[in-house]
Every structure is written in C-alpha cells, then in structure tokens.
Amino acid sequence: MDFSAREFTSFHDSISRVLDDLDFQTVVGKQAKILIKPNCINSSPPPVTTPVECCEAIIRCIRDASLDAHIVVGEGCGDSGRETFEVFCDLGYDRLARQYDVELVDLNIEPLVALSRDDCRIFPEIYLPEVLFDHYVISVPVLKAHTLASLTGTIKNMMGAAPPEYYGGHGGGWKKAFFHNNMQESIIELNRYRTADLSIVDGSVGLAQSHLGGPACDPPVNKIFGGYDAVRVDQACAEFLGLRGEKIAHIQESHSLSRN
C-alpha cells in the first residue's frame, strides 16, 4: 500500500496505524539517515504549524523499527522577524530534540548544493540544502488552505527548504518571497529537484481559508494522511478541504516528481 488515511484519535495511535498500512518498518529499516520536515513557518501554534506531538509520534515509530537511524528535524522558517531555532523553541521542538536525542537543523543556513535541469523555467539552476540529498525525507505538513497556492500540503511544504540567501525577500520581506511571483510553477519545479520520500499530513483539525490563521475546519477533518506518492497525498488532502486537486496546478502538473 502506498497511501493511507486514518481517523484521528491521537497522534501516536493514528500515525502508527498509517505507518503500519504503509509497511513503514520495512522501509525505515533500510535508512541510515532520516530528515523529518515539519511546517514551522513561524511561531504560531497549531494548526498553523505542525504540532510537535505529530513529529514525536513519527520519531517513536522510527525508533521502534530502527535504533540505528540518525534522525534530524529540519526546517527553514519563513518569518522575517524570527530565526528557525527561535521558532523551534517557541513550538517545543527543543524539548523534543533533548528527549529523543535528535538533531535540529536550520535549513535556511545549511550548506548548499547547486543543481540544474533543462526542464525548469523558473529554476534552471537551484541551490538547496545538501542535507536533503543524503537523508530520507519525511514531509510532515499541516492540512491548510493557502491564499496563493490554494492548498499547502506535502508538495508545497518543501518550500521551507529554500535558502533565503537566494530566495528571500528584500527589505525585511518573507524569507521565501521569490516563490510568490510564480507560486504554482515554482512549487512544481522545486519538487522536480527534491520531493518527499514519505509524507505524513496532520489533518486532525485543518485550516479552512488561510495558511496563517483564520477559521479552523468545522467540523475538524479528523484525519491523518500518509503515503509515498506526494501527489496522491495532496489530492486526498485537497478533497477534504472541499478543493479539486485537478484545479490546483502544482498538484495536477506534478505527476513525474523526482524521488531521490
């Protein structure tokens, strides 16, 4: 099975069931290094950002399957007034790192690699953190509508890896502001270079209209989604927000994503 959606009861129980459906123990046993990529865009509490309990449940499942895998939690915040490690601390990820002996990584300042592709117009050359390419990447976003991208799910969650040195704003603007000019195409091309190997989406609540706040889904979506195919995961997530995945360009046009 490459996709699963389970009712939310608790992060540990629901994520464990999703990962069991995906035969994750077999997969994770082959991984020496794993990077968990939450959505910690700023210091706002869930459901704007990924609950630390969600990542904790994933770490526990990894440790149950493999004591040897090196685990890091990596994100690059977008808030121009905060640094990623400040956001990690605000949201409780520093406690998580201490409790489970995992490393916190600021993707905004990690060493970069330069990559190029002939099939990209926005990013014929791109700079991305090297750590993305020597780790198994688990994307852990929150289910949210997005004012520019329609949906922010696992495909868009990879934007957190874009280094502000190259893709930030000017004069104090948002740290990933370059993407605003051609949001859909930029997301598609970014994921051609690197998309998640596995996605776990927190749909326990969901945001109905905006990615930075506004009304929560009523009733709550009450789901945890998971899968190895980022496109399929985001298509399912879109449906639960009342959106049509085939109308969202970065989902519809991302059927041949790179998986490294």
PyMOL commands that set and color helices and strands:
alter all, ss='L'
color gray80, all
select helices_A, chain A and resi 11-21+24-28+52-65+84-91+93-100+130-133+154-161+164-167+177-180+183-193+230-240+245-247+249-252
alter helices_A, ss='H'
color red, helices_A
select strands_A, chain A and resi 3-7+33-38+70-75+103-106+112-116+125-129+136-140+142-146+150-152+198-207+223-227
alter strands_A, ss='S'
color yellow, strands_A
deselect
rebuild
show_as cartoon
